[in-house]
Amino acid sequence: MRTEKREPRTTMKYIFVTGGVVSSLGKGLAASSLGTLLELRGLRVIMQKFDPYLNIDPGTMNPYEHGEVYVLDDGAETDL
């Protein structure tokens, strides 16, 4: 009977970067920098952006609260 040495399984961890409704605070820059640092340490990183627009069209929101809106080819609206 042969036993193979396996790497220990690690549980998935989540990191949330949040910051209110003010645009251009650097939340995206902070999240991407943190992801890069974790990848340099050998960890697998998956980035996910979430815009919680429930029953709200980002195109009708105040641009000072939200930032610039981009309309995609399929008509969906998003920001960066």
C-alpha positions in Angstrom: 0.0 0.0 0.0 1.4 3.3 -1.1 0.6 6.5 0.6 1.1 9.8 -1.3 2.0 13.0 0.5 -0.8 15.5 -0.1 -0.8 19.2 0.4 -3.0 20.3 3.3 -6.3 21.6 2.2 -7.0 25.2 3.1 -10.4 26.8 3.5 -11.3 29.6 1.2 -11.1 33.1 2.8 -13.0 36.2 1.7 -11.8 39.8 1.9 -14.3 42.6 1.4 -13.2 46.1 0.5 -16.0 48.6 1.2 -16.4 52.3 1.4 -19.7 54.1 1.1 -21.1 55.9 -1.9 -18.3 58.4 -2.6 -16.6 57.8 -5.9 -12.8 57.8 -6.3 -11.8 56.8 -2.8 -9.3 54.3 -4.1 -11.3 51.1 -3.2 -10.4 49.4 -6.5 -6.8 50.4 -6.2 -6.6 49.1 -2.6 -8.3 45.8 -3.6 -6.1 45.2 -6.6 -3.0 46.0 -4.6 -4.0 43.6 -1.8 -4.7 40.9 -4.4 -1.3 41.4 -6.0 0.5 41.1 -2.7 -1.4 37.9 -1.8 -0.6 36.4 -5.2 3.1 37.3 -4.7 2.9 35.2 -1.5 1.7 32.2 -3.6 -2.0 32.4 -2.9 -4.7 32.1 -5.5 -6.7 35.2 -5.8 -10.0 35.8 -7.6 -11.3 39.3 -7.8 -15.1 40.0 -7.9 -16.7 43.4 -8.1 -20.2 43.8 -6.8 -22.5 46.7 -7.4 -25.6 46.4 -5.3 -28.0 48.3 -7.5 -31.3 46.8 -6.5 -34.1 48.4 -8.6 -31.8 51.4 -9.3 -30.4 52.3 -12.7 -26.8 53.7 -12.2 -27.4 56.0 -15.2 -30.0 58.0 -13.2 -27.9 58.4 -10.1 -26.0 61.6 -9.2 -22.5 61.3 -10.8 -20.9 62.9 -7.8 -22.1 60.1 -5.6 -21.5 57.3 -8.1 -18.9 58.2 -10.7 -19.0 57.9 -14.5 -21.4 55.4 -16.0 -20.5 53.2 -19.0 -23.1 51.7 -21.3 -22.1 48.3 -22.7 -22.9 46.9 -26.1 -25.8 44.9 -24.7 -27.3 48.0 -23.1 -26.2 47.2 -19.5 -24.8 50.1 -17.5 -21.8 49.8 -15.2 -19.1 51.9 -13.6 -15.4 51.3 -13.1 
